């Protein structure tokens, strides 16, 4: 019997069907045995293979959404109904997405009332994300109606259902972002993705949805929603099954957002996290992050970047080939060779790498670096003398520019200084006396004490997590197997490998790792996409 559903069916109360309307298989006759039969997984034939069956599942009673419908939709998305066909895994998944899209219903699916959307939000996430994915850039599918309904679904859907299909929600969020770019409505996408993150309520769990939110903020240049995805401590990188590209994209976007917000310390930290990810082949995103980490460190400390010790040596060798001008800039900046620094900052490479803004910030920071160096030598001098000592080539800053820089540095806490007008000529700014004070930091205030307590609490929390992690690691069969393979692999190597390369080599040699026959890292030959 055909189970195709019509437009009228989908618009009835509770999507037109109650539990009595849907045909249920009757109880099977089973022989009496000494013990109950062991439960078994349903064969592929019982999974939906027609759009009408997907529609029937969507019409199931609300109490069946979480235990039955959403898990069934997940199997369809994975291509499980087509296991018996001679197709590749990607082709099976494509057929599953085609089923979930429910194109047969047309735009009638967008006419659901608020209560229906709320009751079936988790299942609808599969339907809408399939439509967005299969109809990419197709004007007949990527419509304003699809976008508006997706935004409403994000706002109305039941949080409990979304948590059950949290991996698909991240996929749905990315679809909303791509659809919003096509329709030029990115400003409306970021708040919707923000709502989805709040409903998922992740605690120390990494998900690709955080990177999607940050990308939406970067595209729209609106960073109000970014705080929800920033400054997070991730202790679980497994539950949501992220890819290398998901993790790299998140830290790249997080570092970029922090750069825009002017927090170059955290920007550098996030860029370095991406650079130090355990991967054999360097990624284009890692190269980009390495370049930006160098620039952020120059803005913040005026020194060259030190790569984390646990960064793979092969990654460092690969990215170093692309950092010649950046390393030279860092070298000249650290040596206070300002003429050469300004020449290097004029290179077109910075604009090509989308780092022109950071390069300009470095150029603007040169007077600040000059004053910090002069402060180490002089306790007091006039503004006019200070301006002369800040000369670069034939360029001498004006007295007004020097005073403005001093005001900015004292306001930000970079220096502590007093400016006293000359008693002989109070109106002459060049004669204003600048007196540098040793330190502007006091450690006996309530603020410093609060900062210390907060840091101590965080350290204690991380120490507990580390201890628990070590216990779990010691009892992990997979880790012990990998450790044994690593030692066996390393004993066969004439040249010792670093820790990351040892582990990857062990997986490749013995075939027990996910990298066997696959791309090692985010992509080969720096060919990343998605950022």
N, C-alpha and C positions, 0 to 999 in steps of 0.2 A: 504493500500500500504506500502511495506517495505521501510524504509529509510536508510538501511545500506549503508555506504560509503566505497569505496575501496581505495587502496593505491594510485591509479591514481587520485582519486578525491581530496585527501588531499594535493597533490602537485601542483594543478593548481593555477593560479593567485588568490591571496586573499583566499587561501585554496580552490580554485576550484569552488566557487559559488558566484554569485552576488545576489542582492535582488530578481531578477526575477527567479532565479533557485530554491530558497527555496519556498516550497508550503506554501502559506498564507491562512488562513481561510477567506472565503468571509464574507461580512457584513451580519449580521443576520437581519431577518425581525422582526421589533418590532412594536407593536401597538402604535398609536399616543396617547400621554397622555398630561396632563396639564403641566407637568414639566419633565425635562430629568430624565432618570432612574438613580438611585443611583449606583455608581460603586461598584462592589463586587469582592472579591478575587476569582481567578480562582479555580475551583474545582481540587482535586488531579488528576483527569483523564487527565487534560491538561498539567500536568507536564511530563517531559520525563521519560519513563520507559524502554527504550531500548538504547543500545549503539549508534545505528544509529541516534537516535534523539539527543543525546549528540553531535555527530559529526556535525549534521546539525546546532545546535546552535553555535558550534565553527566556522562554516563557515558563520555566519551572517555578514552583513556589519559592518564596523568598528564603525559607529555611534550608533549601537545597543549594543555594548559591555557593556558600563556602565549602561544604563537604563534597559536593558533586559537580556542579557546573563549572566552577573556576578551574579545578584540577583537570576536568575533561577538556576545557578550552586550551589549557597549557599543553596537553598531549597533542592536540590538533596543531597548535603552533609549532611543536617540535617535529611534526610530520609523522607521528606514530600511526595514524590510520592507513598509511601507505607503505608500511614496512615490507609487505610482500611484493612490491613492485620493483622492477629492475631500474631504479633511479638513484641518483646521487643523494646524499643527505640534504644538500642545498635545494635540490629539485623537490624533495619531499616536503621540506619546510615551506617552499614557495606554494605548493598545492594546499598546504594547511592554511597559509595566510589568505589564499584565494577563497577558501571556504569561510573563514572568519569574517571576511570583509562584507558578506551579505549584500552584494551588489543588487541581488534580486529585489530587495526592499526599496531600492532607490533612496530618495530623500525623505520618505515617510518615517524613517527611523529618527529623524531630527524633530519629529512632532510629539515625542513623548512628553508627558507631564512631569513635573518636578518630583513627585512621589515615586513614580516609576523609575526615574533616573537614579534616585537615591537607593531604591531597593535592589537594583541590578547594576550598580556602578562598576563592580569588579569585572563582570562579564562584558559590559560595554567598553571597558578599557581595551579588551582584546579586539573587539569589533572596530573601534575607531582607529586604533594604532595600525590594524591591518589595512584599513582603507587609506590611511595616510601613507603607509609604506608602499602598497601596491599601486596607488594612484599618483605616485610622485610627479609633481610638476604638470599633471594632467588637469587642464582647466575645467573639465567636466566633473572631476572628483575633488580637486583642491579648491573648494568654494568657500565663500564667506559662511554659508550654513554649516559646513563641516567644522570650521574654526570656532564659530560661536557655540556650537553644541559641545565641542571639546572643552572650551573654557567653562561652560556651565557644568559639565561632568566633573571637572576638577574641583569645582566649588561645592558640588552637591553630594558627590559619591560618598558612601559610607566608609569611614576610615578602616573599620575591621576588614572589609572586603579588599580594600587596597593593600593592606598589610599582607594578606594571603598571596597576592600576585605582585609583590613589590618589585620583582625584576621586570615584569611587563610594564609597570608604572614608569620606570626609568626610560624604557623604550618609548612609551607613550609621550613622556615629557620631551624627549628629543624630537619626536614627530611634531608636537605642537610648535616647537621652536622652528623647525624647517618650514612648516606650513605658514607660520607667522612671517618668516622672511619672504616667502613667495608672495604673500598678500600685503607685505609692508605694514605689519601690525605687531612688531616685536615688543613694543611698549606694553601691549596687553598680555603677552606670553609670559613675561617674567613673574608678575604677580600670581598667575595660575600655577606655574611651576613651584613657586614659593609655597602655595597652599598644599600642593601634593607632598612636598617635603615635610611640612608640619604634620600632615595626617599620617605619614609613614613613621614619624617620631623615632628616627634612628638614634641609638645611643652608642657612640664610639664605633659604629659600623660604616664602612666605606661603601658608597654607591656612586655609579656614574651620573646619577641625577644631580649631584652637587656640581659637577663640571658643566652640565647642561645649563643650570641656573647661572653660573658665572659667565658662560658664553652669552647668554641672553642679556646679562647686564653690560657686557663689553660691547655688544652690537648696538644696544639701545642707548649706551652711555648714561644709564641710570643705575646707580649703585645702591639704592635704598634697600633692595632685597638681598644684596650680596652677603650681608653679615650672617645670614643663616647658613651659608656654606663655607665661611671662613673661620680660621682659628679653631679648628676641630682637632681633637686627638683621636686618631683611628687605631683601635686595638683589634679590629676584626676586618681583615681584607679578603675574606674567603666567602662569607655567607651570600653575597650578591653576585658571586662569580664574575668579578670584573676582569677585563682584558688589560694587557700592558698599555694599550692605547687609552683606555679609560683613565688609568692612574696617571699616565703622563699628561693627558689633557687637563685633568683636574689641577695638578700642581703648576702646569704652565699658566692656566687661566687665573689661578689663585695668586701667583706671583705677579701677573700682569695687573690684576685689580689692585693689589697692594701698591704697586708702582704708581698707578693712577691716583690712589688715595694719599700718596706721599709717605707711606710707611716702607722705607727701603730696607729696613732690617728684616721684616717678615717677608718682603718680596724676595730678598736674596735667599732666605731659608727655604721658601717653596721652590724656587728655581733649582737650588742645590738638591732638594729631595728628588726632583725629576732626573737630574744628572746622575745621581747615585743609585737609581733603581737597578736591581740586578738583571742585566741583560748583556748578552755577548756582543751584539752588533749595535753600534751607536744609532740612535734615532734622530731624525730631523728635528723633532721636538726637543730632544736632549741638547742638540747643538744650539738651537734657539735659546733654550734656558741657560746654557753655559754663557752665551754672549751677554744675556741680560743680567745674569748673576755678577759678571765682571763689572758691568756698568753700575749696578746698584751698590756694589761694594765701594767703588770709587766715590760715588755720591755720599755714601754714609761714612766711610772711614778714610777714604783717600789712599787705600792700599790695594795690592793685588789680592785676588781671591785665592783662598786655600781650599782645594777640593777635599771633601770628606774622605777619611782614610779607607772606608769600606767601598769606595767607588771602584768598579772593575777597571783594571789596568788597560784592557783592550778598548774599553769605552773612552778612557782618557786619551789613548793614542789616536783613536779615530777622530774625536772632536777637536783635538789640538791642531789638526790640519786645517780647520776652518776658522781658527782664532788668531791668525797672525797679526792682523791690524788691531784687534782687541787687546791682545797681550802686549803689543808695542805701546798702545795707548796707556795701559795700566802701568807699564814700566816708566814711561816718561812722566806720567802724572805723579807717581810715587817719588820720583827723583826731583819733582818740582821744576821740570823743564817746561815752562808754560808756553813758550813760543812753539816748540815741537808739538805740545799737546793740542794747541789750537789748530795747528796744521792738520794733524791726524783727525780731529773732530770734523773737519770740512770734507772728509772722504764721502763719496756717494754710497759706500757700503752700508753706512748706518741708516740711511733713508731706505735703501733696498731691503734691509732687514727689519723695517718698521721700528727702528730704534732711534729715530731722529729726536723724539721728545726726550728720551733719556740722555742722548748726547748733548742736547741743549741744557739740560739740568747740570750736566758735568761742567759745561762751559760757564754756566752761571755760578757754580760752586768754586771756581778758581779764586775769586777775591776772598772768599771765606777761608780757603786753605792758606792763602797768603797771610791773612791776619793771624790765623792759628800758629803759623810758623814764626811770625814776627813777635807774637806774644811770648814765645819761649826765650827770646833774647832781650826784649825791652819790657820794663815795668811801666814806664810812662813816656809818652811822646805826643807831639801835636798832631792834629789831623792832617795838616799840610805835609809834615815829615812822613806820616804813615802813607799818604797818597804817593809820594815820591818812591817809597820803598816797594810799592805795589805796581810799579811800572813794568810793562811787558813789551819789549821792543820799543816802538815809538809811542805806544799807547799809555797814557797816564790817566788814571781815573780822576774824576772831578771830586772836589771836597764833598759835594752833596751826595755823590754815589758812595763815598767811603762812610759818611755818617749814616746813610740808609742801611748799608751792610752791617755796621756796628749795631744799629737799633734792632735789626732782624736777628742777629746772633745773640744779643742779650735777651731778647724776647723768647727765643727758642731754648735758651739755657746752654748754648754752645760755649759762651764765655760769660764771665762776670766782669764788668768794667764800668767806670764812671766817666762822664764827659763834663768837664768844667770849663766854662767860658773864660777867656783871658781877662784879667783885671785891667790891663792896659787898653785893650780894644775888644769889649764884650761882643760887638756885632760881627767881628771878623771870624768866620767859621774855621778858617785855616789855622787860627791860633788856639782853637779849643784843645784843651789838654785831655788826652785819653790815658786813664790809669787802669791797668789790668790787675784784677784781684785773683789770687792764686786759684781758689776753687769756689764754685757757686753751688756745690752740693753739700747739704747738711744731712746727717744720718740720725739725728736725735728727734726728728719730728714724728708726728702720728702717721703721716703718709708713708715715710720710709719703713716704719714698723709694720704697717698694714701690708706693704709690698713684701716684706720679709716673711710675714706669716702666710701670705698667699703662695709665695714661692715654696715655702716649707711644706704646705699642704699638698701642692702639686707634686713635689718630689716624693713625699711619702706615698701618694696614690700611685705614681708610676713605679715606685719600688715594689709595692704590693703586686701590681700587675706583672712586673718582671719576674718576681718570685713564683707567682702562679703559672706564668708562661713557661718558666724553666721546668716546673713539675710536670706540666702537660707534655712538654717536649721530650722529657726523659722517658715518658711512658708511651710515646708515639712510635708505633711500629714502622710507619713510613719514614720517620726521621732517622731511626736507628738503621734501617736498611740503606738509606741514602748515605749516612755517615760511613757505613761499611764499604759501600761502593766507592765513595770518595777516596778513602784510604787505599783501596785496591787500585783505583785509577792513578792516584798520585804516585804510587810505588812503581808504576810502569812508565812514568814520564821521566825523561832525562832532565828536563827543566821543570822546576817546581812552578805550579800555577798559583794564582791568588785564590782566595777562598771562593769567590763567586764562580770563577772559571773552573775550579775543581768540581763544584757541585754540578754545573752544567755539563761538563765533560763526562762525569759519571752517568748522568741521565742518558746522554747520547750514546755512550759506549755500550751500556747494558740494556738500553731500550725501555727503561722503567719510568721515564719522565714524559711530560707532555710535549717536550720539544722534539721528540723523535719524528723526523719527516716533516716538521713544521717550520715556519719562520721563527728564528730565535730572536726574541725581543719584539719590539713594536713593529719593525719592518726592516727589510734588507735594503742596503744601498740608500739609506736616508729617505726612503720613499713613503713617509707617513702621510696620512690624510686626516682631515677632521679637526684642524686647528687653524 
